[in-house]
């Protein structure tokens, strides 16, 4: 059984700043549409704890690419970056 198949019902992914960059790079590596839609099929929201400016650019780009591919395949997605104690949506 694949690791990702254990999380088919996950609709919100919360990433701390310690793991955000690693997960973002993994998501960015998913380039085939079938993989993007089959992995975490119920995922609708990604919440990321804000990073230092140097690391956050890579995280924003990587997650942005994943969200864009999901949206192109008909899956509603939103990414949010936490600043202080609240989550702030980004476009």
C-alpha positions as CSV (number, residue, x, y, z in Angstrom):
1,X,0.0,0.0,0.0
2,X,1.4,3.4,-1.0
3,X,1.9,5.9,1.8
4,X,-0.3,8.6,0.1
5,X,-3.2,6.1,-0.1
6,X,-3.5,6.3,3.7
7,X,-4.6,9.9,3.5
8,X,-7.4,9.9,0.9
9,X,-9.8,11.7,3.2
10,X,-7.5,14.6,4.1
11,X,-9.0,17.9,3.1
12,X,-6.7,20.3,5.0
13,X,-2.9,20.1,5.1
14,X,-1.2,22.1,7.9
15,X,2.6,22.6,7.4
16,X,4.8,24.0,10.1
17,X,7.8,26.1,9.0
18,X,10.1,23.2,9.8
19,X,8.6,20.9,7.2
20,X,7.0,23.2,4.8
21,X,9.9,23.5,2.4
22,X,10.4,19.7,2.2
23,X,6.7,19.0,1.5
24,X,6.5,21.9,-1.0
25,X,9.5,20.4,-2.9
26,X,7.8,17.0,-3.0
27,X,4.5,18.6,-4.2
28,X,6.4,20.5,-6.8
29,X,8.0,17.3,-8.1
30,X,4.5,15.9,-8.9
31,X,4.2,17.0,-12.6
32,X,1.8,14.4,-14.1
33,X,-1.9,15.4,-13.8
34,X,-2.9,11.9,-12.7
35,X,-0.4,11.9,-9.8
36,X,-1.5,15.4,-8.7
37,X,-5.2,14.4,-8.6
38,X,-4.7,10.9,-7.2
39,X,-2.5,12.0,-4.4
40,X,-4.6,13.4,-1.5
41,X,-7.8,13.4,-3.7
42,X,-9.9,15.3,-1.0
43,X,-7.3,18.0,-0.4
44,X,-8.8,21.5,-0.7
45,X,-6.6,23.6,1.6
46,X,-3.0,23.9,2.4
47,X,-2.0,26.0,5.4
48,X,1.6,27.0,5.8
49,X,3.3,28.6,8.7
50,X,5.2,31.6,7.4
51,X,8.9,31.2,6.9
52,X,11.8,33.6,6.7
53,X,11.7,35.6,3.5
54,X,14.5,33.5,1.9
55,X,12.7,30.2,2.3
56,X,9.1,31.3,1.8
57,X,9.7,32.3,-1.8
58,X,10.5,28.7,-2.7
59,X,7.6,27.4,-0.7
60,X,5.1,29.8,-2.3
61,X,6.3,28.9,-5.8
62,X,6.2,25.1,-5.2
63,X,2.8,25.1,-3.5
64,X,1.5,27.6,-6.1
65,X,2.5,25.2,-8.9
66,X,0.8,22.2,-7.2
67,X,-2.4,24.3,-6.5
68,X,-2.4,25.5,-10.1
69,X,-2.2,21.9,-11.5
70,X,-5.0,20.8,-9.2
71,X,-7.2,23.7,-10.3
72,X,-6.5,22.9,-14.0
73,X,-7.7,19.4,-13.4
74,X,-10.9,20.6,-11.9
75,X,-10.1,20.4,-8.2
76,X,-10.8,23.5,-6.1
77,X,-7.7,24.4,-4.0
78,X,-6.6,27.2,-1.9
79,X,-3.2,27.9,-0.2
80,X,-2.9,30.0,2.9
81,X,0.1,31.3,4.7
82,X,-0.1,32.0,8.4
83,X,1.2,35.3,9.7
84,X,1.3,35.7,13.4
85,X,-1.8,34.0,14.8
86,X,-4.1,34.2,11.7
87,X,-4.1,32.6,8.3
88,X,-4.0,35.1,5.4
89,X,-5.2,33.8,2.0
90,X,-2.9,34.6,-1.0
91,X,-3.9,34.8,-4.7
